[in-house]
Amino acid sequence: MRVLPHVMRVLPHVMRVPVRAAILSLAILCGAGVSGSASASLTTGDGPASAEARGAPEPRYTLELGPGLDSLSATARAAFPGSTARPDAPLRTLAELRGFAALVRERLLALGATDAVVRLTIVRGSGSEIDLPGMARISVERRGAPPRAVAVVSGGLDVLPDAASRFDLASGGIADPAHIHRGLTALRAASQARGRYGARAAIDSIVSEGGLARVHVTLVPGPEVTLDTLDLKGSGVRAEVSGAISGLKKGRLLTPEALENARLRLESSDLFASVGALEVMPGPAGGNARVTAPVVPNRVSRFEGAVGVQNGGGLTGIVDLALGNIAGSGRSADARWAGFGRGRFDYAVRYREPALFGRGLGASVALEAQVADSLFTQTRWSLEISGRPSARARASAALKRSGSVYTGAARGLSSTWSMEGRLSRQGLSPPANPERGLDARLALEAGKRTEVYPGYDRASRSLLRGEVALQAARPAGRGRAVYASIRGERVALGEGAVPAEELRFVGGNEGLRGHRDRAYAGSRILAMSFEHRWLTDARGGRAFLFLDAVRHDLDAEVEAGTLRRAPELSLARTELSPGWEFGYGAGIRSPIPSGAVGIELGMKPGAPLREGKLHLHFATNW
């Protein structure tokens, strides 16, 4: 008799099972490379909710694998060994079954099966502790991929009001994994371009209706992300200096464009041999971030020397010493001396500040002198401010003051105030041994020159100087490159003779190998060089053949103070008549542990070998 109450309690539930059985269907179309969440609805009046309300145990089910699941289930188990949704478990809850259906859906996503539908069918048990468990079945159906897709975007419309059209444009309306992934990438990129660097875009579901697939996308732009710190570990440059150079300062809104521009600015600053991609890391507080980048410091300090040996001209040479990144400040200083024989030499000293007033502006002060023994001495100083209008470009403006004192047979002095503007672009790569790219430089200087000569009235003239230069390289085969350069200079002073200190020179190391240093001069010059290079080392090693061509012209007579006739001037065998000149030869550069050494042999057309000019070169960086 004690069993009867139990039988009476169970009997109504057993009788009701066929009537109250509920079917739960989960149908999900898949997209590649994205994730979504499974969703389902219960349409029973006596399901888990009411069971939990009565305090009854949660229903459990056995799982049957339907068509299309034999291989996927084993793969899913291998891919998710820690998951509770294992099909070999005897009894599973509704949540576990839904989780396993989601795993199957994710596996289909990875396989790119956008035409697959995962169906989960569940016949619910009564919930009683002595009832038999229910049964669930998972199957996969293939319906054929729809020919066209349109996006339905939820979230983020305040940031991207045209998110759906952006997705459709990027995906091309094609319902396959690759094109859907392009659409998601476009949404993330557009959000990041508006400062939402942590933006996320994911597929919620793809619903097929006839020949149309509606791609339901969830867009979470997140907050605007600003810079907290810029961390270039191992750079050897102080953080405030690297921030001023790159343009990344605390509070700067981070976008992919700003990061790439900052990377290019750092790369072209000459302080780093290489700069990797800038990465955004979580900051100490929400809404800000730490930016890091792998950098290789450049050896910006150098010593460079060249010695020229020429028949009948004696020794000439160049000495160049530069100190870079002084005490991690990015500041630099350099000194240069060049001797051209016969009492002629130039020297210059310069100091440069890379981040003026903590901004991305550079400032430099220079002092230069040009000495022609027994003729004149010219000194110049300049103050220059420079900045970067773009990552690889630099623009500058300089105030210049020069003065000349004439000696020997010449008498008098002159002074000039002028303003110069320069624009340059760096595009050759790699810097040590260019194989491709283009460098360009443009300079224009205008000013007023005042002349005070004994026996002549004080006079003033306008002064105009201009320079344009191009360098280019391109590969010519494996381990070979072709390099070419062209440079043009012009000086104009209106009417009257051309002062000797304003002449433009070519010869030797100044664009015409095979000839004496400063062998030719004029008020207009055009210098061109062509080299075929065999590259032997990434650090600058190469062997090459070269051809140089120069055109020099003189618009008027040359004067030096009171001397007004060119034949009376002594410019150490510098030829002043107009004409074309050529030079050719071969050279080699070889890296050594401390730097590089090189030798060049230049010849004039038709000249014997004994009249060749030999140039020795040495450079070291630290």
C-alpha positions in Angstrom: 0.0 0.0 0.0 3.0 2.3 0.5 3.9 2.0 -3.2 0.5 3.2 -4.4 1.0 6.9 -3.5 4.1 6.9 -5.6 2.4 5.2 -8.5 -0.5 7.7 -8.4 2.0 10.6 -8.4 3.9 9.3 -11.4 1.0 8.2 -13.5 -0.3 11.7 -14.5 3.1 12.7 -15.7 3.6 9.6 -17.7 0.2 10.1 -19.3 1.0 13.7 -20.1 4.4 13.2 -21.8 3.2 12.7 -25.4 0.8 15.7 -25.0 3.2 18.1 -23.3 6.3 17.1 -25.3 8.1 20.2 -26.6 10.3 20.6 -29.7 13.2 23.0 -29.5 14.9 23.8 -32.8 18.1 25.7 -33.1 19.0 26.8 -36.7 22.2 28.8 -37.2 23.9 29.7 -40.5 27.7 30.0 -40.2 30.3 32.6 -41.2 34.0 32.1 -41.3 36.4 33.6 -38.8 33.7 35.0 -36.6 31.8 33.9 -33.5 28.2 34.2 -32.4 25.9 32.9 -29.7 23.3 30.2 -30.0 19.8 31.1 -29.0 16.7 29.0 -28.5 13.1 29.3 -27.2 11.0 26.9 -25.2 7.3 26.6 -25.8 6.2 24.4 -22.9 3.9 25.2 -20.1 5.7 22.9 -17.7 9.4 23.3 -18.6 12.5 23.9 -16.5 11.3 27.2 -15.2 8.3 25.8 -13.6 10.3 22.7 -12.5 12.9 25.0 -10.8 10.1 27.0 -9.2 8.8 23.7 -7.7 12.3 22.9 -6.5 12.4 19.8 -8.9 15.8 18.6 -10.3 16.9 20.1 -13.6 15.9 17.8 -16.5 18.6 15.8 -18.2 18.8 14.2 -21.7 20.6 11.6 -23.7 22.1 12.8 -27.0 21.7 11.2 -30.4 23.9 12.3 -33.3 22.0 12.9 -36.4 23.1 13.1 -40.1 26.3 15.1 -40.7 27.6 14.9 -37.1 29.7 11.7 -37.2 33.0 13.4 -38.1 32.3 16.8 -36.6 31.6 15.5 -33.2 34.9 13.8 -32.8 36.7 16.9 -34.1 34.8 19.1 -31.7 35.7 16.8 -28.8 39.4 17.0 -29.8 39.3 20.7 -30.2 37.5 21.4 -26.9 38.7 18.7 -24.5 37.7 20.7 -21.4 34.1 21.3 -22.5 31.2 19.9 -20.6 29.3 19.5 -23.9 30.7 16.0 -24.7 28.4 13.8 -26.7 29.7 10.6 -25.0 28.3 11.8 -21.7 25.2 9.7 -20.7 23.0 12.6 -19.4 23.3 16.3 -20.2 21.4 19.4 -19.2 19.8 21.8 -21.6 22.6 24.3 -21.2 25.2 21.7 -22.0 23.4 20.6 -25.1 23.2 24.1 -26.3 26.9 24.5 -25.7 27.7 21.5 -27.7 25.5 22.7 -30.6 27.5 25.9 -30.5 30.8 24.0 -30.7 29.5 22.2 -33.8 28.5 25.5 -35.3 32.0 26.9 -34.6 33.6 23.9 -36.3 31.4 24.6 -39.3 32.5 28.2 -39.3 36.1 27.1 -39.4 35.3 24.9 -42.4 33.5 27.8 -44.2 30.2 25.9 -44.4 27.9 28.9 -44.7 25.1 26.8 -46.1 24.9 24.6 -43.0 22.1 24.6 -40.5 22.7 23.1 -37.0 19.4 21.8 -35.7 19.0 20.8 -32.0 15.7 18.9 -31.3 14.9 18.2 -27.7 12.0 16.1 -26.3 11.7 17.2 -22.6 11.3 14.8 -19.7 8.9 15.3 -16.9 11.5 16.5 -14.4 10.6 13.9 -11.8 13.5 12.1 -10.1 12.2 8.7 -11.1 11.2 9.6 -14.7 13.1 8.3 -17.7 15.4 11.1 -19.1 14.5 12.9 -22.2 16.2 12.6 -25.6 18.0 15.2 -27.7 19.2 15.1 -31.3 21.7 17.3 -33.2 21.8 17.2 -36.9 23.3 19.2 -39.7 21.5 20.2 -42.9 22.9 21.7 -46.1 20.7 24.2 -47.8 23.0 25.8 -50.3 24.7 29.1 -49.8 22.5 32.1 -50.6 23.8 34.2 -53.6 23.5 37.6 -51.8 24.1 38.9 -48.3 23.0 42.1 -46.6 24.1 43.3 -43.2 21.9 44.1 -40.2 24.1 45.9 -37.7 23.1 46.5 -34.1 25.1 48.7 -31.7 27.7 51.4 -32.5 25.4 53.4 -34.7 26.3 56.6 -32.8 29.9 56.1 -34.0 29.2 54.5 -37.4 25.7 55.5 -38.6 26.4 54.0 -42.0 27.8 50.7 -40.6 25.5 48.5 -42.6 26.5 50.1 -45.9 30.2 49.9 -45.0 29.8 46.2 -44.4 28.0 45.6 -47.6 30.5 47.6 -49.6 33.5 45.7 -48.1 31.8 42.3 -48.5 30.5 43.0 -51.9 27.2 41.4 -50.9 28.7 37.9 -51.2 27.7 35.4 -48.6 30.9 33.4 -48.2 33.3 33.4 -45.2 36.1 35.5 -46.9 33.8 38.3 -47.9 31.9 38.4 -44.6 35.3 38.6 -42.8 36.2 41.6 -45.0 33.0 43.3 -43.9 33.8 42.8 -40.2 37.3 44.0 -40.8 35.9 47.2 -42.5 33.7 47.9 -39.5 36.6 47.5 -37.0 38.9 49.6 -39.1 36.3 52.4 -39.5 35.7 52.4 -35.7 39.4 52.5 -35.0 39.8 55.4 -37.4 37.5 57.4 -35.1 39.6 56.7 -32.1 37.8 53.6 -30.9 40.9 51.4 -30.9 39.2 48.6 -28.9 36.3 48.2 -31.3 34.9 44.7 -31.8 32.6 43.4 -34.6 31.2 39.9 -34.5 28.5 37.8 -36.2 25.5 37.2 -34.1 23.7 35.0 -36.7 23.1 34.6 -40.4 19.5 34.1 -41.4 18.7 32.8 -44.9 15.4 33.9 -46.5 15.1 32.6 -50.0 18.0 33.9 -52.0 19.1 36.5 -49.4 21.3 36.0 -46.3 20.8 38.6 -43.5 24.1 38.9 -41.7 23.3 40.1 -38.1 26.4 41.9 -36.8 27.0 43.1 -33.3 29.3 46.2 -33.3 30.8 47.3 -30.0 33.0 50.4 -30.7 34.1 50.9 -27.1 35.3 54.2 -25.6 37.8 56.5 -27.3 41.4 55.5 -26.5 44.0 58.1 -25.8 47.8 57.7 -25.2 49.1 57.4 -21.7 52.7 56.5 -22.3 55.0 55.8 -25.3 57.5 53.0 -24.4 60.4 52.5 -26.7 62.6 50.3 -24.5 66.2 50.1 -25.4 66.0 53.2 -27.7 68.5 55.2 -25.8 66.2 58.3 -26.3 64.3 60.0 -23.6 60.5 59.5 -23.6 59.7 63.2 -24.0 62.0 63.5 -27.0 60.7 60.4 -28.8 57.1 61.6 -28.1 57.9 65.0 -29.6 59.5 63.5 -32.7 56.7 60.9 -33.3 53.9 63.3 -32.5 52.5 60.9 -29.8 52.0 62.8 -26.6 50.0 62.0 -23.6 46.3 62.4 -24.3 46.6 62.0 -28.1 43.7 60.1 -29.6 45.0 56.8 -31.0 44.1 55.8 -34.5 45.9 53.4 -37.0 46.8 56.4 -39.1 48.4 58.2 -36.2 50.4 55.2 -35.2 51.7 54.5 -38.7 52.6 58.2 -39.1 54.4 58.1 -35.8 56.3 55.0 -36.8 57.5 56.6 -40.1 58.5 59.8 -38.2 60.6 57.8 -35.8 62.1 55.8 -38.6 63.1 58.9 -40.6 64.5 60.7 -37.6 67.9 59.0 -38.1 67.9 58.0 -34.4 66.8 54.4 -35.1 68.0 51.8 -37.6 64.6 50.2 -37.7 61.2 50.7 -36.0 58.7 47.9 -35.8 54.9 48.2 -35.8 53.5 50.2 -32.9 51.3 48.1 -30.6 48.6 49.3 -28.3 48.5 47.8 -24.8 46.0 48.4 -22.0 46.8 51.5 -19.9 46.5 52.0 -16.2 43.0 53.3 -16.5 40.1 52.8 -18.8 40.1 54.8 -22.0 43.9 55.2 -22.2 46.6 52.9 -23.5 50.3 52.3 -23.6 52.0 52.2 -27.0 55.1 50.1 -27.4 57.4 49.3 -30.4 60.5 47.3 -31.0 63.3 49.6 -32.1 66.9 49.2 -33.0 69.0 52.3 -32.1 71.0 53.8 -34.9 74.7 54.5 -34.5 74.3 58.2 -35.1 77.8 59.3 -34.2 80.3 59.0 -37.0 83.7 60.0 -38.3 84.2 60.1 -42.0 87.3 61.0 -44.0 88.3 61.0 -47.6 91.7 61.7 -49.2 92.1 62.6 -52.9 95.4 62.0 -54.8 95.6 63.8 -58.1 98.5 64.3 -60.5 99.9 67.7 -60.1 97.3 68.8 -57.6 98.6 67.3 -54.4 96.5 66.0 -51.6 92.9 67.0 -51.0 90.5 65.7 -48.4 87.4 65.9 -46.3 87.1 65.3 -42.5 83.6 65.0 -41.0 82.9 64.4 -37.3 79.3 64.1 -36.0 78.0 63.4 -32.5 74.4 62.2 -32.4 71.8 61.6 -29.6 74.0 63.4 -27.0 73.1 62.0 -23.5 69.9 60.5 -24.9 68.4 63.9 -25.8 68.4 63.4 -29.5 70.6 66.5 -29.9 73.4 66.4 -32.4 76.5 68.4 -33.2 79.0 68.0 -36.1 82.1 69.6 -37.6 83.3 69.4 -41.1 86.5 70.4 -42.9 87.2 70.1 -46.6 90.5 71.0 -48.3 90.7 71.6 -52.1 94.4 72.3 -52.5 96.2 75.6 -53.4 95.1 77.3 -50.2 91.4 76.7 -50.5 89.3 75.1 -47.8 85.9 75.1 -46.2 84.9 74.4 -42.6 81.5 74.2 -40.8 80.2 73.5 -37.3 76.6 72.9 -36.5 74.4 72.1 -33.5 70.8 70.7 -33.8 68.0 70.5 -31.3 65.4 67.8 -32.4 62.4 68.8 -30.3 62.2 72.6 -29.8 60.0 73.6 -26.9 58.9 69.9 -26.5 57.3 69.9 -30.0 58.1 68.2 -33.2 60.1 71.1 -34.5 63.9 71.0 -34.9 66.2 73.9 -34.6 69.9 74.2 -35.7 72.6 76.8 -35.5 75.5 76.7 -38.0 78.7 78.5 -38.6 80.6 78.1 -41.9 83.6 79.6 -43.6 85.0 79.5 -47.1 88.7 80.5 -47.6 90.4 81.2 -50.8 94.0 82.1 -50.0 95.1 85.6 -51.2 91.7 86.3 -52.5 88.8 86.3 -50.0 87.5 84.8 -46.7 83.7 84.3 -46.3 82.0 83.5 -43.1 78.3 82.5 -42.7 76.0 81.8 -39.8 72.4 80.6 -39.9 69.5 79.8 -37.7 67.1 77.2 -39.0 63.7 75.9 -37.8 62.5 72.6 -39.3 59.5 70.3 -39.1 57.9 67.3 -40.8 54.8 68.0 -42.8 54.6 64.2 -43.4 56.4 61.2 -42.1 59.1 61.1 -44.8 59.3 64.8 -45.6 61.0 67.7 -43.9 60.5 71.4 -44.4 62.7 74.2 -43.0 63.1 77.9 -43.0 66.4 79.6 -42.1 67.7 83.1 -41.5 71.3 83.6 -42.9 74.0 86.2 -42.5 77.2 86.1 -44.5 80.1 88.4 -44.8 83.2 88.4 -47.1 86.6 90.1 -46.7 88.8 90.4 -49.8 92.6 90.2 -49.4 95.7 90.3 -51.6 95.2 92.4 -54.7 91.5 92.6 -54.0 90.0 95.1 -51.6 86.7 95.6 -50.0 84.0 93.7 -48.1 80.4 92.6 -48.6 77.6 91.4 -46.4 74.4 89.5 -47.1 71.1 88.9 -45.2 68.9 86.2 -46.7 66.0 83.8 -46.0 66.1 80.2 -47.2 63.3 77.7 -47.5 64.0 73.9 -47.9 61.8 71.0 -48.6 63.1 67.4 -48.8 61.7 63.9 -48.9 63.5 60.7 -48.0 62.4 57.6 -49.9 65.6 55.6 -50.6 65.8 52.3 -48.9 67.7 50.7 -47.3 69.8 53.8 -46.4 73.2 52.0 -46.4 72.8 50.5 -49.8 69.7 51.9 -51.6 68.0 49.4 -53.9 64.8 51.3 -54.5 63.0 54.6 -53.9 63.5 58.3 -54.5 65.0 61.2 -52.5 64.2 64.8 -53.5 65.5 68.1 -52.2 64.4 71.7 -53.1 65.9 74.9 -51.8 65.3 78.5 -52.5 67.1 81.5 -50.9 66.5 85.2 -51.4 68.2 88.1 -49.8 70.0 91.4 -50.2 73.7 91.9 -50.7 75.6 95.1 -49.7 79.0 95.8 -51.2 81.6 98.3 -49.9 84.6 98.6 -52.2 87.3 101.3 -52.0 86.9 103.8 -54.8 83.3 102.7 -55.5 80.0 103.9 -54.2 78.2 101.7 -51.6 76.0 99.3 -53.6 73.1 96.9 -52.8 71.9 94.1 -55.0 69.2 91.4 -54.7 70.4 87.8 -54.3 68.7 84.7 -55.4 70.0 81.1 -55.0 68.2 77.9 -56.0 69.0 74.2 -55.8 67.1 71.1 -56.8 68.4 67.5 -56.4 67.0 64.0 -57.0 68.4 60.6 -56.2 66.8 57.3 -57.3 67.6 53.6 -57.2 65.9 50.5 -58.5 66.8 46.8 -58.5 68.6 45.5 -61.6 68.6 41.8 -60.8 69.6 39.7 -57.9 72.2 41.5 -55.8 72.4 44.4 -58.3 70.9 47.9 -58.4 71.0 51.0 -60.6 71.5 54.3 -58.9 71.2 57.8 -60.5 71.3 61.3 -59.2 70.9 64.8 -60.7 71.6 68.2 -59.1 71.1 71.7 -60.4 72.2 75.0 -58.8 71.8 78.6 -59.8 72.8 81.9 -58.4 71.6 85.3 -59.7 72.4 88.8 -58.6 70.7 90.9 -61.2 73.0 93.0 -63.3 76.8 93.1 -62.7 79.6 90.7 -62.2 79.3 87.5 -60.1 81.2 87.6 -56.8 83.8 84.9 -56.5 82.4 83.6 -53.2 79.0 83.0 -54.9 80.3 80.6 -57.6 79.0 77.1 -57.7 81.8 74.4 -57.9 82.1 70.9 -59.4 84.9 68.5 -59.7 86.4 65.5 -57.7 84.2 64.7 -54.7 81.7 67.4 -55.7 80.0 65.4 -58.5 82.7 64.9 -61.1 85.1 62.1 -60.3 88.1 61.8 -62.5 88.8 65.6 -62.4 90.4 67.8 -59.8 88.4 69.0 -56.8 86.7 72.2 -57.8 88.0 72.0 -61.3 85.1 74.0 -62.7 82.8 76.8 -61.5 80.0 78.8 -62.8 76.8 80.6 -61.8 74.8 77.7 -63.1 75.7 74.0 -62.8 74.0 70.7 -63.7 75.6 67.5 -62.3 74.5 64.0 -63.1 75.8 60.6 -61.9 74.9 57.1 -62.9 76.1 53.9 -61.1 75.6 50.2 -61.7 76.1 48.6 -58.3 76.9 45.0 -57.3 75.7 44.8 -53.7 77.8 42.6 -51.5 76.7 43.5 -48.0 73.6 45.0 -46.4 75.8 47.4 -44.4 77.0 49.2 -47.5 79.4 46.9 -49.2 79.3 47.2 -53.0 81.4 47.3 -56.2 80.3 49.7 -58.9 81.0 51.4 -62.2 80.1 55.1 -62.6 79.6 57.7 -65.2 79.5 61.4 -64.2 78.4 64.3 -66.5 78.5 68.1 -65.6 77.4 71.2 -67.4 78.7 74.6 -66.0 77.9 78.1 -67.3 78.9 81.6 -66.2 76.4 84.4 -66.9 78.9 87.3 -66.4 82.4 88.2 -65.4 83.7 87.3 -62.0 84.6 89.9 -59.4 86.4 89.8 -56.0 86.1 93.2 -54.4 87.9 95.7 -56.5 89.1 93.1 -59.0 86.5 93.0 -61.8 88.2 91.0 -64.5 88.2 87.2 -64.4 91.7 86.7 -65.9 93.2 88.5 -62.9 91.6 86.1 -60.4 93.4 83.2 -58.9 91.0 80.3 -58.1 93.6 77.6 -57.9 93.2 76.4 -61.5 89.4 76.5 -61.5 88.1 76.8 -65.0 85.4 79.4 -65.5 84.5 78.9 -69.2 81.2 77.2 -69.9 81.0 73.6 -71.2 80.3 69.9 -70.7 82.6 67.6 -68.7 82.5 63.9 -68.2 84.2 61.4 -65.9 84.0 57.6 -65.5 85.6 54.9 -63.4 85.1 52.1 -60.9 85.0 51.8 -57.1 84.5 49.5 -54.2 83.1 50.0 -50.7 83.7 47.3 -48.1 82.3 47.3 -44.5 84.8 46.6 -41.6 84.0 46.1 -37.9 84.5 49.8 -37.2 82.8 51.2 -40.3 83.6 51.1 -44.0 86.5 51.7 -46.3 86.4 52.5 -50.0 88.5 53.4 -53.0 87.5 55.0 -56.3 89.5 55.5 -59.5 88.1 58.2 -61.8 89.2 59.0 -65.4 88.6 61.8 -67.9 87.6 60.7 -71.4 90.7 60.4 -73.6 93.1 60.9 -70.7 95.9 58.3 -69.9 95.7 56.2 -66.8 98.5 58.2 -65.1 96.2 61.2 -65.0 93.5 59.3 -63.1 92.3 60.6 -59.8 92.3 58.2 -56.8 89.9 58.8 -53.9 90.2 56.9 -50.6 87.3 56.8 -48.2 86.9 55.8 -44.6 83.9 56.0 -42.3 83.0 54.8 -38.8 79.8 54.9 -36.8 79.2 54.4 -33.1 
